Amino acid sequence: MNIYLDLFWTFAKMGACTFGGGYAMLPILQREVVEKKGWATDEELTDYYAVGQCTPGIIAVNTATFIGFKYKGILGGIIATLGVVFPSVVIITLIAAFLSQFDQYPVVQHALVGINAAVVALIASGVVKLGKTNLKDLVSVGVFVGVLLLAQGSGLISIDSSTPLGMLLSLILSPAGLIVLSGVVGYTARRLSRLAKGGEGT
Amino acid sequence: MKLLLLFYEFAKVGLFSVGGGLATVPFLQSMGEKTGWFTNAQLSTMIAVSESTPGPMGVNMATYVGYSISGIPGAVIATLGLITPSIAVIIIIAGFLQKFRQSKTVDAVFYGLRPASTALIASAGLSVAMSVFWTVGGSAEHEIALHWPVILLSLVIFLAMQHKTLKKIHPVAFIAAAAVVGAVFQF
């Protein structure tokens, strides 16, 4: 098959099978892009999610552009992104035109709860797999636990973002803020360990 | 002219919303107020439908809003508007990363980013779990009603995905099966 057609078709399949945020795409990406096609590694996939979360635009689109670009340059990035949004355009247009009460049907609501149960399992399984590649030492496990607690905990406390301190706090606790903070932690940890090693050597 | 404005408005959403699809909601609210294209009540319906249909939620919402304003051309234009800034920004960053792949600084930063990224994905999963595994409230004020069938279904799928032979089944098959189970047993 033509390379670009393959890229479009693969990402169109991914778009059609994603429910909710782009996170549910993860196990499908691992299967299709990492295992089947070899377009990226598990590690690269994590990098794309990391960058995709602190750059403009929604995660699913950002990740698609990343993988497409890595595989086939600028045109690849564009084709993969068009692929991932294509099913949305078709499905939503049909629903908006004919079934605007779509979410009110009981059968749809029941099916959706089932789908969400599957989405939880899919994300958990994707995380287990990524954890095996990304959580190898004390620092990475520490960052993982810290970010998970802060991300979940920030929903429980209410921050008054009208004060300067509150604004700063809610900025740091946002996904983008946590990503940037972790980058600083990673960089500092590497520097410190290199300094310690250098010290031993001299 | 309206289509041009639609493209511009959604390009702004794509440029300024960072993260998952829900991050676009505040931008869409202010777009509705400013242009009068849709009311907040209409937006709520669009969000509900976008969450319950295939496709990333942020893209679905752009398509839906675009369609409701200018039909099929509107749906296409709004979606293209949403993704254009992403494509531009990501291509620049990806090019930069490719160039500095070997740099020790970039490598050290990503050493911290990878576990954080994994944690945020886990956190998103937890949030979905909390929204379907139980409901708070009901007859007593602080009563928590656990939805055992949903928890069980999730657990079975997770275990199947770790199983030596069952994990060869495509993830999409699990989603489809779960939809059928949910509909048949009225979850």
Interface residues (C-beta under 8 A of the other chain):
Chain A: G15 A16 C17 T18 F19 G20 G21 G22 Y23 M25 L26 P27 I28 R31 E43 T46 D47 Y49 A50 V51 G52 Q53 C54 T55 P56 G57 I58 I59 A60 V61 N62 T65 F66 F69 K70 I74 G77 I78 T81 L82 V84 V85 P87 S88 V89 I91 I92 T93 I95 A96 A97 S100 F102 D103 P106 V107 V108 Q109 H110 A111 L112 V113 G114 I115 N116 A117 A118 V119 V120 A121 L122 I123 A124 S125 G126 V127 V128 L130 G131 N134 L135 V139 S140 V141 G142 V143 F144 V145 G146 V147 L148 A151 Q152 G155 S174 P175 A176 L178 I179 L181 S182 G183 V184 V185 G186 Y187 A189 R190 R191
Chain B: G14 L15 F16 S17 V18 G19 G20 G21 L22 A23 T24 T45 A48 V49 S50 E51 S52 T53 P54 G55 P56 M57 G58 V59 N60 T63 Y64 Y67 S68 I72 A75 V76 T79 L82 I83 P85 S86 I87 V89 I90 I91 I93 A94 G95 L97 Q98 K104 T105 D107 A108 V109 F110 Y111 G112 L113 R114 P115 A116 S117 T118 A119 L120 I121 A122 S123 A124 G125 L126 S127 V128 A129 S131 V132 F133 H147 V150 I151 L153 S154 L155 I157 F158 M161 Q162 H170 P171 V172 F174 I175 A177 A178 A179 V180 V181 G182 A183 F185 Q186 F187
